[in-house]
Amino acid sequence: MARSMLKAKGMSNYFWAKVITCVIYLINRSPTRSAPNKTLIEAWSGFEPNVQYLKVLGSITYAHVPKAARTKLDDKAVKTIFIGYKHEGYKLYNPMTKKVIVSRDVTFVEDENGNGMQQLKWIRKNDIFMF
C-alpha cells in the first residue's frame, strides 16, 4: 500500500518511512474482517473515528506561518507537501528547508480528482526537492 501511494504521486523513496506511518494510521481507521462492521480504533476504544479530516497523501498544501514567526513583509503561508497525520495536526514537508513541520492551519490544493500534484515533477538535486 505504501509503495503504491508513493508511486501514484511520483514521490521519492526518501519519504517511505513517513508514508508507512500514514498507511498504519489509515489502516487503523479502515474496516477490517477481524472486527465485523467496525474499524480497529472503534474495536479498541469503543468510539467511531472521525474521518472527515482525511486528505490525499502528497497533495500540495499551504501552511500558515504564525505572526510571531514572520515580519511584516514575509509570506503568511509557506508551500509544503502533505505527508501524514499527527495528533496536533498534519505533517507537512517543506522542500525548501528540507524539514517536516506539523500544523493545524493548512490549506489543501486538490483538484476534482483529489490529486493536487497532477503536473508536479519531482527533481532530486543535492537532496532538495523542487516544484
C-alpha positions as CSV (number, residue, x, y, z in Angstrom):
1,M,0.0,0.0,0.0
2,A,2.8,2.4,0.8
3,R,4.6,1.7,-2.4
4,S,1.5,2.4,-4.5
5,M,0.9,5.7,-2.6
6,L,4.5,6.8,-3.3
7,K,4.3,5.9,-6.9
8,A,0.8,7.3,-7.5
9,K,2.1,10.8,-6.5
10,G,5.6,10.4,-8.1
11,M,7.2,10.9,-4.7
12,S,10.8,9.8,-3.9
13,N,11.6,6.8,-1.8
14,Y,13.1,9.4,0.6
15,F,9.5,9.6,2.1
16,W,9.0,5.8,2.6
17,A,9.1,6.0,6.5
18,K,6.6,8.9,6.6
19,V,4.3,7.1,4.2
20,I,4.4,3.8,6.3
21,T,3.2,5.7,9.4
22,C,0.5,7.3,7.3
23,V,-0.6,3.9,6.0
24,I,-0.8,2.5,9.5
25,Y,-2.8,5.5,10.6
26,L,-5.3,4.9,7.7
27,I,-5.5,1.1,8.3
28,N,-6.4,1.6,11.9
29,R,-9.3,3.8,10.7
30,S,-10.5,1.4,8.0
31,P,-13.0,-1.5,8.3
32,T,-11.5,-5.0,8.9
33,R,-12.6,-8.6,8.7
34,S,-11.4,-9.3,12.2
35,A,-13.9,-6.9,13.7
36,P,-17.1,-7.0,11.5
37,N,-18.6,-3.6,10.8
38,K,-16.0,-1.9,13.0
39,T,-12.7,-0.2,12.5
40,L,-9.7,-1.2,14.6
41,I,-9.8,2.1,16.5
42,E,-13.5,1.6,17.2
43,A,-13.0,-2.0,18.4
44,W,-10.1,-0.8,20.7
45,S,-11.7,2.3,22.2
46,G,-15.4,1.9,21.6
47,F,-15.6,5.2,19.7
48,E,-16.2,5.6,16.0
49,P,-13.3,7.6,14.4
50,N,-13.9,10.8,12.6
51,V,-12.7,10.6,9.0
52,Q,-13.8,14.0,7.7
53,Y,-10.2,15.4,8.0
54,L,-8.5,12.7,5.9
55,K,-6.7,14.1,2.9
56,V,-4.8,12.8,-0.1
57,L,-1.2,12.0,0.6
58,G,1.3,14.0,-1.4
59,S,-1.1,17.0,-2.0
60,I,0.3,20.4,-2.3
61,T,-0.6,22.5,0.8
62,Y,0.0,25.9,2.2
63,A,0.8,26.1,5.9
64,H,0.1,29.3,7.8
65,V,3.1,31.0,9.3
66,P,2.3,32.4,12.7
67,K,2.5,36.1,13.2
68,A,5.3,35.7,15.8
69,A,7.5,33.8,13.2
70,R,7.3,36.4,10.4
71,T,8.0,40.0,9.8
72,K,5.7,42.5,8.1
73,L,6.7,41.7,4.5
74,D,7.1,37.9,4.9
75,D,4.7,35.5,3.4
76,K,1.7,34.4,5.5
77,A,1.9,30.9,4.2
78,V,4.6,28.5,3.0
79,K,4.2,26.0,0.2
80,T,4.5,22.4,1.5
81,I,3.7,18.8,0.7
82,F,1.3,16.7,2.9
83,I,3.0,13.6,4.2
84,G,0.9,12.3,7.1
85,Y,-1.1,12.9,10.2
86,K,-0.2,13.8,13.8
87,H,-2.5,14.4,16.8
88,E,-1.6,18.1,16.8
89,G,-2.4,18.4,13.0
90,Y,-1.0,17.5,9.6
91,K,2.6,16.5,8.9
92,L,4.0,18.7,6.1
93,Y,7.3,18.6,4.3
94,N,8.9,21.9,3.3
95,P,11.1,21.2,0.3
96,M,13.0,24.5,0.6
97,T,14.2,23.9,4.1
98,K,14.1,20.1,3.9
99,K,12.2,20.0,7.3
100,V,9.0,18.3,8.4
101,I,6.5,20.6,10.2
102,V,3.3,20.0,12.0
103,S,0.4,22.4,11.5
104,R,-3.3,22.6,12.0
105,D,-3.7,25.7,9.9
106,V,-3.4,24.2,6.4
107,T,-5.0,24.9,3.0
108,F,-5.0,21.9,0.7
109,V,-4.8,22.2,-3.1
110,E,-6.7,19.4,-4.6
111,D,-8.4,19.2,-8.0
112,E,-11.7,17.5,-8.6
113,N,-9.9,14.1,-8.8
114,G,-8.3,14.6,-5.4
115,N,-4.9,14.9,-7.0
116,G,-3.0,18.0,-6.0
117,M,0.2,17.1,-7.8
118,Q,-1.1,16.3,-11.3
119,Q,1.5,18.4,-13.1
120,L,4.2,18.4,-10.4
121,K,7.5,16.9,-11.3
122,W,10.0,15.8,-8.7
123,I,13.6,16.7,-9.4
124,R,16.2,15.5,-6.9
125,K,19.2,17.8,-6.9
126,N,21.5,17.5,-3.9
127,D,18.6,16.2,-1.8
128,I,16.5,19.2,-2.5
129,F,13.0,18.6,-3.9
130,M,11.9,21.5,-6.1
131,F,8.5,22.1,-7.6
